[in-house]
């Protein structure tokens, strides 16, 4: 009978591990639907960017209050997992507070740090819930944030509040049992924050306190394991993907638009700068129509999006009432990858389902509203680049469908013939300036 809790715990760990393995493998396969990406550049610069943006949360502090609150949630998420290690080992070995004999007098101060972070996370989540549901900030209530995206954000915040509350009350019940002289609970001493809650258990019998402490322990660890699986389906996948995403982010100067290699080669051949040797002979699609025309880095961008809406808030096209929302571009791309991936997993049609990212998810009106100003790229806390996807989709519309507006076509012709957007010969450069 004594082994039953350990068997149940090991079973829970095994189920969680299996579900995580399946989901992570699916995400990997989905991302690899994309083409090769150029991730060259000095690794030292990439490590620096990852440390500043993913670990240091540099861009979050553009808004100091939000930055501090997010920092507590972020740090709390990682550091409190050290405490989870003790819980996991206790569950496997059938012990209680395994680290207490090992750490001695350092144990209580360490738990106090965890409890401070737990309280900070709890308060930050309450503030973030209020910003979304009471203050109703505009960027959290745009068209793309209805239904599941809205529920997902609230679910995450509520779950974190519940998990932190379980952690604190579990410790409070543990302390109350210690003070009651229970032989099953070694005397560690009172913890700083949960110690303030021990009065809640005044008048409880020892068996009732033990039942609550065990129930809180199980719910806390089961909630954390369930949360780990849920995150892989949620916008909070960025908790993990922020690190590789910032590491592999482009290092080219902001605003620099990359030419298509195939077009560059053809121009060089026409100008006599290349013989064409080594140019691929297979037909390459110009631009992107569906997710398999994008690079794996662009698909990773889509999965790294936390739907914070900073990109859309900074977008001049969106501010002036246009339909373009850079956040929606990333969400649509992710939704399309998930749709294709789910189809492939079930042996379905995958990319051959008669749908495409362009048209079924993202409209030409959205693409043509983009000014290519890079405001969305600059605003993103984790180096996501919606502009790259917009440009690739626009290239397809322009070069494969000839579907650009008439005014754009006139501009393209003038650029080709005159080297400028205006219908004037190169000899009249002064007229260009006056225009």
C-alpha positions in Angstrom: 0.0 0.0 0.0 2.9 2.4 0.8 4.1 2.1 -2.8 0.7 3.1 -4.4 1.4 6.9 -4.3 4.8 6.4 -5.9 3.3 4.2 -8.6 0.6 6.8 -9.3 3.2 9.5 -9.4 5.5 7.6 -11.8 2.5 6.9 -14.0 1.6 10.6 -14.1 5.2 11.4 -15.0 5.2 8.8 -17.8 1.9 10.0 -19.3 3.1 13.6 -19.2 6.5 12.7 -20.7 4.7 10.8 -23.5 2.3 13.6 -24.3 5.2 16.2 -24.3 7.3 14.0 -26.6 4.5 13.6 -29.1 3.6 17.3 -29.1 7.2 18.5 -29.3 7.9 16.1 -32.2 4.8 17.4 -34.0 5.9 21.0 -33.5 9.4 20.1 -34.8 7.9 18.5 -37.9 5.6 21.4 -38.5 8.5 23.9 -38.3 10.5 21.8 -40.7 7.8 22.1 -43.3 9.6 25.3 -44.1 12.5 25.8 -46.5 16.1 26.3 -45.5 16.9 29.6 -43.7 20.0 31.7 -43.7 21.1 31.7 -40.1 24.8 32.6 -40.7 26.6 35.2 -38.7 28.9 35.4 -35.7 27.7 33.2 -32.9 28.9 35.7 -30.3 26.4 38.3 -31.6 23.6 35.7 -31.6 24.4 34.7 -28.0 24.4 38.4 -27.0 21.0 39.0 -28.5 19.6 35.9 -26.9 20.9 36.9 -23.5 19.6 40.4 -23.8 16.2 39.7 -25.3 15.2 36.2 -24.2 16.8 36.0 -20.8 17.2 39.7 -19.9 13.7 40.7 -21.2 15.3 43.9 -22.6 12.4 45.1 -24.8 9.8 44.4 -22.1 11.3 47.2 -20.0 10.3 49.8 -22.7 7.2 49.9 -20.5 8.8 49.8 -17.0 5.8 48.7 -14.9 4.8 45.9 -17.3 8.4 45.0 -17.6 8.9 44.5 -13.9 5.7 42.5 -13.5 6.5 40.3 -16.5 10.1 39.8 -15.1 8.7 38.5 -11.8 6.5 36.0 -13.7 9.3 35.0 -15.9 11.9 34.6 -13.2 9.4 33.0 -10.9 8.5 30.4 -13.6 12.1 29.3 -13.9 13.3 29.5 -10.3 10.2 28.0 -8.7 10.9 24.9 -10.9 13.9 24.3 -8.6 11.4 23.7 -5.8 9.4 21.5 -8.2 12.5 19.3 -8.5 12.2 18.5 -4.8 8.5 17.7 -5.2 9.3 15.4 -8.1 12.0 13.6 -6.2 9.8 13.3 -3.2 7.1 11.8 -5.4 9.5 9.3 -6.9 11.3 8.3 -3.7 8.3 8.5 -1.3 10.1 11.1 0.9 9.0 14.5 2.3 11.2 17.6 1.9 14.1 15.6 0.6 16.4 18.7 0.4 15.9 19.8 4.1 18.6 17.4 5.6 20.9 18.2 2.7 20.7 22.0 2.9 20.2 22.4 6.7 20.0 26.1 7.7 19.9 27.2 4.0 16.6 25.4 3.4 14.2 27.9 4.9 15.8 31.0 3.3 15.7 29.1 -0.1 12.0 28.3 0.3 11.4 32.0 1.4 12.9 33.1 -2.0 10.5 30.7 -3.8 7.6 32.0 -1.7 8.5 35.6 -2.5 8.5 34.8 -6.2 5.2 32.9 -5.8 3.6 36.0 -4.2 5.1 38.2 -6.9 3.8 35.9 -9.7 0.3 35.8 -8.0 0.1 39.6 -7.8 1.4 40.2 -11.3 -1.2 37.8 -12.7 -4.0 39.6 -10.9 -2.7 42.9 -12.5 -2.5 41.4 -15.9 -6.0 39.9 -15.6 -7.3 43.4 -14.6 -5.6 45.0 -17.6 -7.2 42.5 -20.0 -10.7 42.2 -18.5 -11.3 45.4 -16.4 -9.2 48.1 -18.1 -9.7 46.3 -21.5 -6.6 47.7 -23.2 -7.3 48.0 -27.0 -4.6 45.7 -28.2 -6.1 42.8 -26.1 -9.6 43.3 -27.7 -8.9 43.5 -31.4 -10.7 41.2 -33.9 -8.1 38.5 -33.9 -8.2 38.3 -30.1 -11.7 36.9 -29.8 -12.7 33.4 -28.9 -9.8 31.0 -28.2 -6.9 33.6 -28.1 -8.9 35.6 -25.5 -9.7 32.5 -23.4 -6.2 31.1 -23.7 -4.6 34.3 -22.1 -7.1 34.2 -19.2 -6.7 30.5 -18.7 -2.9 30.8 -18.3 -3.2 33.6 -15.8 -5.9 31.8 -13.7 -3.9 28.6 -13.7 -0.7 30.4 -12.5 -2.7 32.0 -9.7 -4.1 28.6 -8.7 -0.7 27.0 -8.8 0.9 29.7 -6.7 -2.0 29.6 -4.2 -1.6 25.8 -3.9 2.1 26.2 -3.3 1.7 28.7 -0.5 -1.3 27.0 1.3 0.5 23.6 1.0 3.5 25.1 2.8 1.1 26.7 5.4 -0.5 23.4 6.1 2.9 21.8 6.4 4.0 24.5 8.9 0.8 24.0 10.9 1.4 20.3 11.1 5.0 20.9 12.2 3.7 23.2 15.0 1.1 20.6 15.9 4.0 18.1 16.4 3.1 15.7 13.6 5.7 12.9 13.3 5.3 12.8 9.5 6.4 16.5 9.0 10.0 17.3 10.0 10.5 20.6 11.8 12.0 23.0 9.2 10.8 26.2 10.8 8.3 28.8 9.7 8.4 30.1 6.1 8.1 33.9 5.6 4.9 34.1 3.5 3.1 30.8 4.0 3.7 31.2 7.7 1.2 34.1 7.7 -1.5 31.7 6.5 -1.1 29.1 9.2 -3.9 30.7 11.3 -6.3 29.5 8.6 -5.8 25.9 10.0 -6.6 26.8 13.6 -9.1 24.3 14.9 -8.4 21.7 12.2 -7.7 18.2 13.2 -4.3 16.7 12.3 -6.0 14.3 9.8 -7.8 17.2 8.1 -4.6 19.2 7.8 -2.7 16.2 6.4 -5.5 15.7 3.9 -5.4 19.3 2.7 -1.6 19.3 2.5 -1.5 16.1 0.5 -4.3 17.3 -1.8 -2.6 20.6 -2.4 0.7 18.7 -3.0 -0.9 16.5 -5.7 -2.9 19.3 -7.3 0.2 21.5 -7.4 2.4 19.0 -9.1 -0.4 17.6 -11.4 -1.2 21.2 -12.3 2.4 21.9 -13.2 2.7 18.8 -15.3 -0.6 19.6 -17.0 0.5 23.2 -17.6 3.7 21.9 -19.2 1.6 20.0 -21.8 -0.9 22.8 -22.2 1.8 25.4 -22.9 2.8 23.5 -26.1 -0.7 24.2 -27.5 -0.8 27.8 -26.1 0.6 31.2 -27.0 2.9 30.6 -24.0 5.0 28.3 -26.1 7.2 31.4 -26.4 8.5 30.6 -22.9 10.7 28.0 -24.5 10.9 29.1 -28.1 12.0 32.7 -27.2 15.6 31.4 -26.7 16.2 29.7 -30.1 14.1 32.3 -31.9 16.2 35.2 -30.7 19.4 33.2 -31.3 18.5 32.5 -34.9 17.0 36.0 -35.6 18.4 37.8 -38.6 21.5 39.9 -38.0 21.2 42.1 -41.0 20.6 45.9 -40.5 17.0 46.7 -39.6 15.0 47.6 -42.6 17.2 45.8 -45.1 15.1 43.8 -47.5 16.7 40.7 -48.9 16.5 40.0 -52.6 15.4 36.6 -53.8 18.6 34.7 -54.7 17.1 33.3 -58.0 16.2 36.9 -59.2 19.6 38.2 -58.2 21.3 35.5 -60.2 19.1 36.2 -63.3 19.9 39.9 -63.1 23.6 39.2 -62.8 23.4 36.9 -65.9 21.6 39.7 -67.8 24.3 42.2 -66.8 27.1 39.8 -67.7 28.2 39.6 -64.1 27.6 35.8 -63.9 27.7 32.9 -66.4 24.7 31.2 -64.7 26.8 28.2 -63.7 25.3 26.6 -60.7 22.0 28.2 -61.1 19.2 25.7 -60.2 17.2 24.5 -63.2 14.1 23.5 -61.3 11.2 25.9 -61.2 11.1 27.9 -58.0 8.0 29.6 -56.8 8.5 33.4 -56.5 7.5 34.5 -53.1 5.2 32.4 -50.8 1.6 31.2 -51.2 1.5 28.7 -48.4 3.5 27.8 -45.3 5.9 25.4 -47.1 7.1 28.4 -49.2 8.3 30.1 -46.0 11.5 29.3 -44.2 11.6 27.2 -41.0 12.7 30.3 -39.2 9.6 32.2 -40.3 7.5 29.2 -39.0 9.4 29.3 -35.7 8.5 33.0 -35.5 4.8 32.1 -35.8 5.1 29.6 -32.9 7.1 32.0 -30.8 4.4 34.7 -30.9 3.0 35.5 -27.5 0.1 37.6 -29.0 1.1 40.6 -26.9 0.1 42.9 -29.7 3.0 45.3 -29.4 3.6 44.9 -33.1 0.1 45.8 -34.0 0.0 48.7 -31.6 3.1 50.1 -33.3 1.8 49.5 -36.9 1.0 52.8 -38.6 -1.3 51.0 -41.1 -3.3 49.5 -38.2 -3.4 52.8 -36.3 -5.0 54.5 -39.3 -7.7 51.9 -39.6 -6.3 49.5 -42.2 -7.0 45.8 -41.8 -3.4 44.9 -41.4 -2.4 43.5 -38.0 1.1 42.0 -37.8 0.0 39.9 -34.8 -2.8 38.4 -36.9 -0.2 37.6 -39.7 1.7 35.5 -37.2 -1.4 33.9 -35.6 -2.7 33.0 -39.1 0.6 31.5 -40.1 0.7 29.4 -36.9 -3.0 28.3 -37.4 -2.2 27.2 -41.0 0.8 25.2 -39.9 -1.2 23.5 -37.1 -4.0 22.7 -39.6 -1.5 21.1 -42.1 0.4 19.3 -39.3 -2.8 17.9 -37.8 -3.8 16.7 -41.2 -0.5 15.0 -41.9 -0.6 13.3 -38.4 -3.9 11.7 -39.3 -2.7 10.7 -42.8 -4.8 13.4 -44.4 -4.1 15.6 -47.4 -1.7 18.0 -45.6 -0.7 20.8 -48.0 -3.0 19.4 -50.7 -6.2 20.3 -48.9 -7.2 23.0 -51.3 -6.4 25.8 -48.9 -3.5 28.2 -48.7 -2.1 30.7 -46.3 -2.7 33.4 -48.9 -6.4 33.8 -49.5 -7.8 31.5 -46.9 -6.1 33.1 -44.0 -4.4 36.3 -45.1 -6.0 38.6 -47.6 -4.3 40.8 -50.2 -5.9 43.8 -48.6 -3.9 43.2 -45.4 -0.6 42.7 -47.4 -1.1 45.9 -49.5 -1.7 47.9 -46.4 1.9 47.3 -45.1 4.3 50.2 -45.6 7.4 48.0 -44.8 8.3 50.5 -42.1 9.7 47.8 -39.7 7.8 49.1 -36.7 6.4 45.7 -35.9 9.9 44.1 -36.1 11.3 46.7 -33.8 8.5 46.4 -31.3 8.6 42.6 -30.9 10.2 41.5 -27.6 11.5 38.2 -29.0 12.7 39.2 -32.5 9.8 38.0 -34.5 9.7 39.4 -38.1 6.1 39.7 -39.5 7.5 41.8 -42.3 9.5 38.9 -43.8 6.3 36.9 -44.2 4.3 39.9 -45.6 7.0 40.6 -48.2 7.1 36.9 -49.3 3.4 36.8 -49.7 3.4 40.1 -51.6 6.1 38.8 -53.9 3.9 35.8 -54.8 0.9 38.2 -55.6 3.2 40.4 -57.7 5.3 37.9 -59.5 3.1 34.8 -59.8 -0.4 36.3 -60.0 0.3 39.8 -61.3 -2.2 40.8 -58.8 -0.8 44.1 -57.5 -2.8 47.3 -57.8 -2.5 49.3 -61.1 -0.7 52.1 -59.3 1.9 49.7 -58.1 2.4 48.3 -61.6 3.1 51.8 -62.9 5.6 52.3 -60.2 7.3 49.0 -61.1 7.5 50.0 -64.7 9.0 53.4 -63.9 11.6 51.8 -61.6 12.6 49.4 -64.3 12.8 52.0 -67.0 13.9 55.1 -65.1 15.3 54.0 -61.8 12.7 55.9 -59.9 9.0 55.7 -59.2 8.2 58.6 -61.5 7.6 58.5 -65.2 10.5 60.8 -66.1 13.8 59.9 -67.8 17.1 59.9 -65.8 18.1 63.1 -67.5 15.5 65.0 -65.6 16.7 64.2 -62.1 15.9 67.7 -60.9 12.2 67.1 -61.8 12.3 64.0 -59.6 13.3 66.1 -56.6 10.5 68.5 -57.2 8.1 65.6 -57.4 
